[in-house]
C-alpha cells in the first residue's frame, strides 16, 4: 500500500521540478516538518508551473502517480493528494485554457472527477 511518504518519494524521483519544490518546502519549515497538505499544495503548484517544460513522458509518470494515490486504500493519502496537490494543480492550470486542457487530458478518472467537482464548487 502506498502511503504519503512513498508517494512523495516516487513523485520527487519522477520530476526535477517537483524535487526542487520539495526541497524548498522542507527548507522553509526547518527544523520542523511541513503539514502534508501544505507540502502537497506546493508540489501540485510546481507540477502545473513546469507542465509545458516537463515533457510528455515526465508528465505522464507524474499524473499516473497522482491517479495511483487517488486509488489508494490509504484515506490520509487520498485526502492529502485531493485537497493539497490536485486543488493547487487545478488552480494554477486553469489560469491558461491551453494548459488546463492538456492537464485535464492526463488526469486519471478519480483525479479528474475530484478536480471538476472542486472547480465547480
C-alpha positions in Angstrom: 0.0 0.0 0.0 1.3 3.4 -1.0 1.5 6.0 1.9 2.2 9.7 1.8 6.0 9.2 2.2 6.1 6.6 -0.6 4.1 8.8 -2.9 6.3 11.9 -2.3 9.5 9.8 -2.9 8.1 8.5 -6.2 6.9 11.9 -7.3 10.2 13.6 -6.4 12.0 10.9 -8.4 9.8 11.4 -11.4 10.3 15.2 -11.8 13.2 17.6 -11.2 10.9 20.5 -10.7 8.9 18.6 -8.0 12.2 17.6 -6.3 13.2 21.3 -6.2 9.8 22.3 -4.8 10.0 19.6 -2.2 13.4 20.8 -1.1 12.2 24.4 -0.9 9.2 23.5 1.3 11.5 21.4 3.6 13.9 24.3 4.0 11.1 26.8 4.8 9.8 24.5 7.6 13.1 23.6 9.1 13.6 22.3 11.7 10.0 21.0 11.7 8.0 19.1 9.2 5.6 20.8 6.8 2.0 19.9 7.1 1.3 17.3 4.4 -1.4 19.4 2.7 1.0 22.4 2.5 3.7 20.2 1.0 1.3 18.6 -1.5 -0.1 22.0 -2.5 3.5 23.3 -3.3 4.1 20.1 -5.3 0.8 20.5 -7.2 1.6 24.1 -8.0 5.0 23.2 -9.3 3.6 20.4 -11.5 1.3 22.9 -13.1 4.1 25.6 -13.4 6.5 23.1 -15.0 3.9 21.4 -17.2 5.0 22.9 -20.5 8.7 22.3 -19.9 8.5 18.8 -18.2 7.9 16.8 -21.4 5.2 14.3 -22.2 6.9 11.3 -20.6 7.6 13.0 -17.3 4.1 14.5 -17.2 2.6 11.0 -17.8 4.6 9.5 -15.0 3.6 12.3 -12.6 -0.1 12.1 -13.5 0.0 8.3 -13.3 1.4 8.5 -9.7 -1.3 11.0 -8.8 -4.0 8.7 -10.0 -2.4 5.7 -8.2 -2.5 7.8 -5.0 -6.2 8.7 -5.6 -6.9 4.9 -5.9 -5.1 4.1 -2.7 -6.8 2.4 0.3 -4.8 4.9 2.5 -7.5 7.6 3.1 -4.9 10.0 4.5 -3.0 9.9 1.2 -6.2 10.2 -0.9 -7.3 13.3 1.1 -3.9 14.9 1.0 -3.5 14.4 -2.7 -7.0 15.6 -3.4 -7.1 18.7 -1.1 -3.4 19.6 -1.4 -1.9 18.6 -4.7 -4.8 18.3 -7.1 -6.6 21.5 -5.9 -3.3 23.5 -6.2 -2.5 21.9 -9.6 -6.0 22.8 -10.9 -6.0 26.4 -9.5 -2.7 27.0 -11.3 -3.5 25.1 -14.5 -6.9 26.8 -15.2 -5.1 30.2 -15.5 -4.4 29.1 -19.0 -7.0 27.3 -21.0 -4.5 25.5 -23.2 -2.5 24.3 -20.2 -5.7 23.2 -18.4 -6.9 21.2 -21.5 -3.6 19.3 -21.6 -3.6 18.7 -17.8 -7.2 17.5 -17.9 -6.3 15.1 -20.7 -3.6 13.5 -18.5 -5.6 13.2 -15.3 -6.9 9.8 -14.4 -10.7 9.3 -13.8 -10.6 9.8 -10.0 -8.2 12.8 -10.2 -10.3 14.4 -12.9 -13.6 13.8 -11.0 -12.2 15.5 -7.9 -10.8 18.3 -10.0 -14.0 19.0 -11.8 -16.1 18.9 -8.6 -13.7 21.2 -6.8 -13.5 23.7 -9.7 -17.3 23.7 -9.9 -17.7 24.5 -6.2 
